[in-house]
Amino acid sequence: MKIINKRETDMKCKIFIGLTILTLFGLQVLGQSAQLKLGDIVPDLVLNHRLTDKTVEKLSQTRGKILLIDFWATWCSPCIDAMPKMIKLVEVHSNDLDVIMVTNQSPEVVEAFRKRRPDLDFSKVQLVAGDSVLNRWFPSHGIPHVAWIGRDGKLLATTGSDQVMSPFVEDAIAGRRLTLKQTRYRADYNVHFPLPIDTGDVKVRSTLLKGFYGRPSTGYSFPISLAFDLYTPVQRIAAINFPVVPLFIIAANGWRVVPTNLNWAVLEMKNKASYVDEMKAGADMKTGGQVALSTSLVERYENRIFGYELVLPEQVSQEVGYGYMLQDLNRAFNVYGVVEKRSVPAFVIKVIKPEKIKKGQGEGNQPEFLNAKKAGNFGTIRNVKMDYLVAFLNRFNTEKPLVDQTGINQALSIELEISTDRFSIAELKKALELQGMTIEEKEAVIPIVVIRDKEGRTGVGN
């Protein structure tokens, strides 16, 4: 069902929003002339910006082996979590398996990532950066995304990285029938078609998808940015495989917080226990791995998991973009969210020794992240403002909100030799105290999303 809404905004411009609510089964991509079907021969595509194994220049050079093309990014935690498994499979099946890891990010960004992760032996795989070709032939709404290609060059499957397991790889090598959970493709509009923008008008497309996308897992989201696979001047917000409450947390806070951290929401619904239960189920599916896929969890929560995408003009600000998302969610579900200032338990950052504060240079609009002394740590962040730093740290914080009460307005240089994977408020406090700041546990008034039942309960969801 497609709902078209036309309304006036405070900016006195007309907004046309097409919100499509779909089930993820059987979706087709329109306008994608390059998209391959299962069984198609994969073209002999050239691999540009090869960072490893320079001898492989075209896909045809991998014929005779099973080929996995793994689409990833340095900011994608599930992608990085899957890398050791991929590398190990190549080591075990070196005579029968090739892996090409592909990203659209620049070679410079990827090389910086390799230096931060010396534990990942990329010499075993082909690493391709700055991709502008492969993504178009193997389109997907999200990553990690893996294309399976047979010894004869035919497309066998497109899956999430969770399906890349030794038994399935061995089946492919032996030529046996594959029983993989296929990735579902994009929705029913062509995102490559330029958005029509007239004087005084802003046109926005949004889609709400019902059901697991690609594979059952905890959700993942992309910050508002130029779309990673588009070549027209548009932006996108995407949030994939989330229950209802995390979608509202994203709409209220954007990229600044962990969407599944309930400390960023106040639930005032009668049936709030069921919404919390949905979020716990997502964690169960991630930790349960393949065992969880054989249980009733997927069937139980299939209709309570959603994916959301918003495509909007390049010049629209982040605040406006996430505001559209909140309006969409309020129309679609039988609960609604509003952002209110509330006093909540928080971790408050304060100055204790001003003389230890290290000033940065410039206005702090472009923070510089330097390599950490130990792999997996944040390292030094130069020329960063406190509001940006606190928002950045809250992306890793699963405890109470971090709140800035330092009163510092200029750019700083901060050393954070603490783990990104095992983020700890206690470790952060120790690091800050060496630099003239501390963390106090106290109440603080912050904007927070409050979610309530709708009168009349019109919409989808619980």
C-alpha positions as CSV (number, residue, x, y, z in Angstrom):
1,M,0.0,0.0,0.0
2,K,1.4,3.4,-0.9
3,I,0.3,6.5,1.1
4,I,1.0,9.9,-0.4
5,N,0.8,12.9,1.9
6,K,0.9,16.6,1.0
7,R,1.3,19.2,3.7
8,E,2.8,22.6,4.5
9,T,5.8,23.0,6.7
10,D,7.0,25.9,8.9
11,M,9.5,26.7,6.1
12,K,6.5,27.5,3.8
13,C,7.5,24.8,1.3
14,K,5.4,22.0,0.0
15,I,6.6,18.5,1.0
16,F,5.5,15.4,-1.0
17,I,6.4,12.2,0.8
18,G,5.6,8.8,-0.6
19,L,5.7,6.3,2.3
20,T,5.6,2.7,1.0
21,I,4.9,-0.1,3.5
22,L,5.9,-3.4,2.1
23,T,6.7,-7.0,3.0
24,L,10.2,-7.9,2.1
25,F,9.4,-11.1,0.2
26,G,9.6,-11.1,-3.5
27,L,10.8,-7.5,-4.0
28,Q,12.2,-6.6,-7.4
29,V,14.5,-3.8,-8.4
30,L,13.2,-1.5,-11.1
31,G,15.5,0.4,-13.4
32,Q,18.5,-1.7,-12.6
33,S,19.6,-2.9,-16.0
34,A,22.8,-4.3,-14.7
35,Q,21.2,-6.5,-12.0
36,L,21.9,-10.2,-12.5
37,K,19.6,-13.1,-11.9
38,L,20.6,-16.4,-10.3
39,G,22.1,-18.6,-13.0
40,D,23.3,-15.7,-15.1
41,I,26.9,-15.6,-16.3
42,V,28.7,-12.9,-14.5
43,P,30.4,-10.4,-16.9
44,D,34.2,-10.3,-17.0
45,L,34.4,-7.1,-14.9
46,V,37.6,-5.3,-14.3
47,L,38.8,-4.9,-10.7
48,N,39.9,-1.3,-10.1
49,H,42.0,0.0,-7.2
50,R,43.3,-3.4,-6.2
51,L,45.1,-3.2,-2.9
52,T,46.2,-6.8,-2.6
53,D,47.0,-9.6,-5.1
54,K,47.7,-7.2,-8.0
55,T,47.8,-10.1,-10.5
56,V,44.0,-10.6,-10.5
57,E,42.7,-7.9,-12.8
58,K,39.4,-9.4,-14.1
59,L,36.8,-11.7,-12.6
60,S,37.6,-14.3,-15.4
61,Q,40.9,-14.9,-13.7
62,T,39.1,-16.6,-10.8
63,R,37.2,-19.1,-13.1
64,G,37.6,-22.7,-12.0
65,K,37.2,-21.7,-8.4
66,I,34.2,-20.7,-6.2
67,L,34.3,-16.9,-5.9
68,L,32.8,-14.9,-3.1
69,I,32.4,-11.1,-3.6
70,D,32.0,-9.5,-0.2
71,F,30.7,-6.0,-0.1
72,W,31.8,-4.1,3.1
73,A,32.8,-0.8,4.6
74,T,35.1,0.3,7.4
75,W,32.2,1.6,9.4
76,C,30.2,-1.6,9.2
77,S,30.7,-3.7,12.3
78,P,29.0,-6.9,11.0
79,C,31.2,-6.7,7.9
80,I,34.4,-6.5,10.0
81,D,33.2,-9.3,12.4
82,A,32.8,-11.6,9.4
83,M,36.3,-11.0,8.0
84,P,38.3,-13.5,10.1
85,K,35.9,-16.2,9.0
86,M,36.3,-15.3,5.4
87,I,40.1,-15.2,5.6
88,K,40.1,-18.6,7.4
89,L,37.9,-20.2,4.7
90,V,40.3,-19.1,2.0
91,E,43.2,-20.6,3.9
92,V,41.5,-23.9,4.2
93,H,40.2,-24.1,0.6
94,S,42.9,-22.1,-1.2
95,N,42.7,-24.4,-4.2
96,D,39.0,-24.1,-4.7
97,L,38.0,-20.7,-3.2
98,D,38.7,-17.0,-3.9
99,V,37.3,-14.0,-2.0
100,I,37.2,-10.5,-3.2
101,M,36.4,-7.9,-0.5
102,V,34.9,-4.8,-2.2
103,T,34.1,-1.3,-0.9
104,N,33.2,2.0,-2.5
105,Q,35.4,3.8,0.1
106,S,38.7,5.3,-1.1
107,P,42.0,3.4,-1.1
108,E,43.3,5.9,1.5
109,V,40.5,5.1,3.9
110,V,40.9,1.4,3.4
111,E,44.7,1.5,3.9
112,A,44.2,3.5,7.1
113,F,41.8,0.7,8.3
114,R,44.4,-2.0,7.5
115,K,47.0,-0.2,9.6
116,R,44.5,-0.2,12.5
117,R,43.7,-3.9,12.1
118,P,47.0,-5.8,11.6
119,D,45.3,-8.9,13.0
120,L,43.4,-9.2,9.7
121,D,45.6,-10.9,7.0
122,F,44.3,-9.4,3.8
123,S,47.0,-11.0,1.8
124,K,44.8,-14.1,1.6
125,V,42.1,-12.2,-0.3
126,Q,41.7,-9.7,-3.1
127,L,40.9,-6.2,-1.6
128,V,39.2,-3.7,-3.9
129,A,38.6,0.0,-2.9
130,G,36.9,2.9,-4.7
131,D,34.5,0.5,-6.4
132,S,32.0,2.0,-8.9
133,V,31.2,-1.1,-10.9
134,L,30.6,-4.2,-8.9
135,N,28.0,-2.6,-6.6
136,R,25.8,-1.9,-9.7
137,W,25.9,-5.5,-10.8
138,F,25.2,-6.9,-7.4
139,P,22.9,-4.3,-5.8
140,S,21.7,-4.6,-2.2
141,H,20.1,-2.3,0.3
142,G,22.7,-3.0,3.0
143,I,26.0,-4.6,3.9
144,P,27.5,-7.0,4.5
145,H,26.4,-8.5,1.2
146,V,28.0,-11.5,-0.5
147,A,27.7,-12.7,-4.1
148,W,28.5,-16.4,-4.7
149,I,29.8,-17.2,-8.2
150,G,30.3,-20.8,-9.4
151,R,33.4,-22.3,-11.0
152,D,31.6,-21.8,-14.4
153,G,31.2,-18.0,-13.7
154,K,27.4,-18.3,-13.0
155,L,25.8,-16.4,-10.1
156,L,24.9,-19.0,-7.5
157,A,23.4,-16.8,-4.7
158,T,23.4,-13.5,-3.0
159,T,23.4,-13.6,0.8
160,G,24.4,-12.0,4.0
161,S,27.8,-12.8,5.5
162,D,26.1,-15.1,8.1
163,Q,25.6,-17.7,5.3
164,V,29.3,-17.9,4.5
165,M,30.0,-21.0,6.6
166,S,32.2,-24.0,5.9
167,P,29.4,-26.5,5.1
168,F,27.8,-24.1,2.5
169,V,31.2,-23.3,1.0
170,E,32.0,-27.1,0.8
171,D,28.7,-27.7,-0.9
172,A,29.5,-25.0,-3.5
173,I,32.9,-26.5,-4.1
174,A,31.5,-30.0,-4.6
175,G,28.8,-28.7,-6.9
176,R,26.0,-29.7,-4.6
177,R,22.7,-27.8,-4.4
178,L,22.9,-24.8,-2.2
179,T,20.2,-24.2,0.5
180,L,21.2,-20.6,1.3
181,K,19.0,-17.8,2.7
182,Q,19.0,-15.4,-0.2
183,T,19.4,-11.6,0.2
184,R,16.3,-9.6,-0.7
185,Y,16.8,-6.7,-3.1
186,R,15.7,-3.1,-3.0
187,A,12.2,-1.9,-2.9
188,D,9.8,-0.8,-5.7
189,Y,11.3,2.5,-6.8
190,N,14.4,3.4,-8.8
191,V,16.7,5.3,-6.4
192,H,19.0,6.2,-9.4
193,F,16.2,8.4,-10.9
194,P,16.9,12.0,-10.0
195,L,14.5,13.6,-7.5
196,P,12.5,16.4,-9.2
197,I,13.2,19.6,-7.4
198,D,11.2,22.8,-8.3
199,T,11.4,26.2,-6.8
200,G,9.9,26.1,-3.3
201,D,9.4,22.4,-3.4
202,V,11.3,19.5,-1.8
203,K,10.5,16.0,-2.9
204,V,11.3,13.1,-0.6
205,R,10.9,9.3,-1.1
206,S,10.6,7.0,1.9
207,T,10.0,3.3,2.3
208,L,9.1,1.2,5.3
209,L,9.8,-2.5,4.9
210,K,8.2,-5.2,7.1
211,G,10.2,-8.3,7.9
212,F,13.9,-9.3,8.1
213,Y,16.1,-7.9,5.4
214,G,18.7,-10.3,4.1
215,R,19.2,-12.3,7.3
216,P,17.9,-12.3,10.8
217,S,20.3,-10.2,12.9
218,T,20.4,-7.2,15.1
219,G,19.8,-4.0,13.2
220,Y,22.3,-1.8,11.5
221,S,21.9,1.8,10.3
222,F,23.7,4.3,8.1
223,P,24.0,8.0,9.0
224,I,22.6,10.6,6.7
225,S,25.1,11.0,3.9
226,L,25.4,10.8,0.1
227,A,24.2,7.3,-0.7
228,F,27.0,4.8,-1.0
229,D,25.7,3.3,-4.3
230,L,24.1,6.3,-6.0
231,Y,25.5,8.7,-8.6
232,T,22.9,11.4,-8.4
233,P,23.0,14.3,-5.9
234,V,20.8,12.8,-3.2
235,Q,21.2,11.6,0.4
236,R,19.8,8.6,2.2
237,I,19.0,7.6,5.7
238,A,18.7,3.8,6.1
239,A,17.9,1.7,9.2
240,I,17.7,-2.1,8.6
241,N,16.3,-4.9,10.7
242,F,15.1,-2.9,13.7
243,P,12.0,-3.3,16.0
244,V,9.8,-0.3,16.4
245,V,11.5,1.5,19.4
246,P,15.0,1.7,17.9
247,L,13.6,3.3,14.7
248,F,12.1,6.0,16.9
249,I,15.5,6.4,18.7
250,I,17.3,6.8,15.4
251,A,14.7,9.4,14.2
252,A,15.1,11.4,17.4
253,N,18.9,11.2,17.6
254,G,20.3,10.4,14.2
255,W,23.8,8.8,14.2
256,R,24.6,10.1,17.7
257,V,23.5,7.1,19.8
258,V,23.2,3.3,19.9
259,P,19.7,2.7,18.6
260,T,19.1,-0.3,20.9
261,N,20.0,1.7,24.0
262,L,16.7,2.1,25.8
263,N,18.2,4.9,28.0
264,W,17.5,7.2,25.0
265,A,13.7,6.5,25.1
266,V,10.8,6.8,27.5
267,L,8.1,4.2,26.9
268,E,4.7,5.3,27.9
269,M,2.7,2.6,26.1
270,K,0.4,0.2,27.8
271,N,2.0,-2.7,26.0
272,K,5.6,-1.5,26.4
273,A,6.9,-4.9,27.7
274,S,6.3,-6.4,24.3
275,Y,8.3,-3.7,22.6
276,V,11.2,-4.4,25.0
277,D,10.8,-8.1,24.3
278,E,11.3,-7.5,20.5
279,M,14.6,-5.7,21.2
280,K,15.9,-8.6,23.4
281,A,15.0,-11.1,20.6
282,G,17.3,-9.3,18.2
283,A,20.2,-9.8,20.6
284,D,19.3,-13.5,21.0
285,M,19.4,-14.0,17.3
286,K,22.8,-12.4,17.0
287,T,24.4,-14.4,19.9
288,G,22.5,-17.6,19.0
289,G,24.1,-17.7,15.5
290,Q,23.0,-20.6,13.4
291,V,21.2,-22.3,16.2
292,A,18.8,-19.3,16.6
293,L,17.9,-19.6,12.9
294,S,16.4,-23.1,13.5
295,T,14.2,-21.9,16.3
296,S,10.8,-20.2,16.3
297,L,12.4,-16.8,16.9
298,V,12.4,-15.8,13.3
299,E,8.7,-16.8,12.8
300,R,7.8,-15.1,16.1
301,Y,9.3,-11.7,15.2
302,E,9.2,-11.7,11.4
303,N,6.2,-9.3,11.4
304,R,7.6,-7.0,14.1
305,I,11.0,-6.2,12.5
306,F,11.2,-3.3,10.0
307,G,13.6,-1.6,7.6
308,Y,13.3,2.1,6.8
309,E,14.9,4.2,4.0
310,L,14.6,7.8,3.2
311,V,16.0,9.4,0.0
312,L,16.1,13.2,-0.1
313,P,17.8,16.1,-1.9
314,E,21.5,16.7,-1.2
315,Q,21.0,20.1,0.3
316,V,18.5,19.1,3.1
317,S,20.1,19.3,6.6
318,Q,20.5,16.3,8.9
319,E,17.9,17.7,11.4
320,V,15.3,18.1,8.7
321,G,16.0,14.6,7.3
322,Y,15.6,12.8,10.6
323,G,12.5,15.0,11.2
324,Y,10.9,13.5,8.1
325,M,11.8,10.1,9.4
326,L,10.0,10.7,12.7
327,Q,6.9,12.0,10.9
328,D,6.9,8.9,8.7
329,L,7.1,6.6,11.7
330,N,4.3,8.5,13.5
331,R,2.0,8.0,10.5
332,A,2.9,4.3,10.0
333,F,2.8,2.8,13.4
334,N,0.1,2.7,16.1
335,V,2.4,4.4,18.5
336,Y,3.9,7.9,18.1
337,G,7.1,9.6,19.3
338,V,7.8,13.2,20.4
339,V,11.1,14.7,21.5
340,E,10.8,16.2,24.9
341,K,13.3,17.5,27.5
342,R,13.4,15.2,30.4
343,S,15.5,14.8,33.5
344,V,17.1,11.3,33.2
345,P,20.0,9.4,34.9
346,A,23.2,10.3,33.0
347,F,27.0,10.3,32.9
348,V,27.9,14.0,33.0
349,I,31.4,15.2,31.7
350,K,32.8,18.1,33.7
351,V,36.1,20.0,34.0
352,I,38.2,19.5,37.1
353,K,41.6,20.8,36.1
354,P,41.4,23.4,33.3
355,E,45.2,23.6,33.0
356,K,45.3,20.0,31.7
357,I,42.9,20.7,28.8
358,K,44.7,20.5,25.5
359,K,43.5,23.0,23.0
360,G,43.3,22.1,19.3
361,Q,43.5,24.2,16.2
362,G,40.8,25.6,14.0
363,E,37.1,25.6,14.7
364,G,36.7,21.9,15.3
365,N,34.6,21.3,12.2
366,Q,36.9,18.6,10.8
367,P,38.2,16.3,13.6
368,E,41.3,14.3,12.8
369,F,41.5,10.7,14.0
370,L,45.1,9.5,14.5
371,N,46.2,5.9,14.8
372,A,45.9,4.4,18.3
373,K,48.9,3.0,20.1
374,K,47.0,-0.3,20.4
375,A,44.8,-1.9,17.7
376,G,41.2,-1.6,18.6
377,N,41.5,1.6,20.6
378,F,40.1,5.0,19.7
379,G,43.5,6.8,19.7
380,T,44.0,10.5,19.6
381,I,41.3,12.8,18.2
382,R,42.6,16.3,17.3
383,N,40.6,19.4,16.6
384,V,37.3,18.1,18.0
385,K,34.6,20.0,19.7
386,M,33.0,18.6,22.9
387,D,29.5,18.3,21.4
388,Y,30.9,16.2,18.5
389,L,33.1,14.1,20.8
390,V,30.2,13.3,23.1
391,A,27.9,12.4,20.2
392,F,30.7,10.2,18.8
393,L,31.2,8.4,22.1
394,N,27.5,7.8,22.6
395,R,27.6,5.7,19.4
396,F,29.5,3.1,21.4
397,N,27.8,3.7,24.8
398,T,25.2,1.1,25.8
399,E,24.8,2.6,29.3
400,K,23.2,5.8,30.5
401,P,23.6,8.9,28.2
402,L,26.9,10.8,28.2
403,V,26.2,14.5,28.6
404,D,28.6,17.4,28.1
405,Q,28.6,20.0,30.9
406,T,32.2,21.2,30.4
407,G,31.2,24.6,28.9
408,I,34.2,24.2,26.5
409,N,33.5,25.7,23.1
410,Q,36.9,25.6,21.4
411,A,38.4,22.7,19.6
412,L,40.4,20.2,21.7
413,S,42.9,17.4,21.3
414,I,41.9,14.3,23.2
415,E,43.8,11.0,23.8
416,L,41.5,8.0,24.2
417,E,43.5,4.8,24.5
418,I,40.4,2.8,25.3
419,S,38.8,-0.1,23.5
420,T,36.2,0.6,20.8
421,D,34.9,-3.0,21.0
422,R,34.6,-3.1,24.8
423,F,33.6,0.5,25.5
424,S,33.5,1.2,29.2
425,I,32.4,4.4,31.0
426,A,34.9,3.5,33.8
427,E,37.8,3.4,31.3
428,L,36.6,6.6,29.6
429,K,36.6,8.3,33.0
430,K,40.2,7.3,33.7
431,A,41.3,8.6,30.3
432,L,39.5,11.9,30.7
433,E,40.8,12.5,34.2
434,L,44.4,12.4,32.8
435,Q,43.2,15.4,30.6
436,G,41.5,17.6,33.2
437,M,38.0,16.2,33.0
438,T,35.9,13.6,34.8
439,I,32.5,11.9,34.7
440,E,29.9,12.2,37.4
441,E,26.8,10.0,37.6
442,K,23.8,12.3,38.1
443,E,20.5,13.5,36.7
444,A,20.6,15.7,33.6
445,V,18.0,17.4,31.4
446,I,18.3,16.2,27.8
447,P,16.1,15.9,24.7
448,I,14.7,12.3,24.6
449,V,12.1,10.6,22.6
450,V,8.9,9.7,24.4
451,I,6.8,7.0,22.8
452,R,3.1,6.8,23.5
453,D,0.0,4.8,22.2
454,K,-2.0,6.4,19.5
455,E,-5.7,7.1,20.1
456,G,-7.6,4.7,17.8
457,R,-4.5,2.6,17.1
458,T,-4.2,3.2,13.4
459,G,-1.1,1.9,11.8
460,V,1.1,-1.2,11.8
461,G,3.0,-2.9,14.6
462,N,1.8,-4.1,18.0
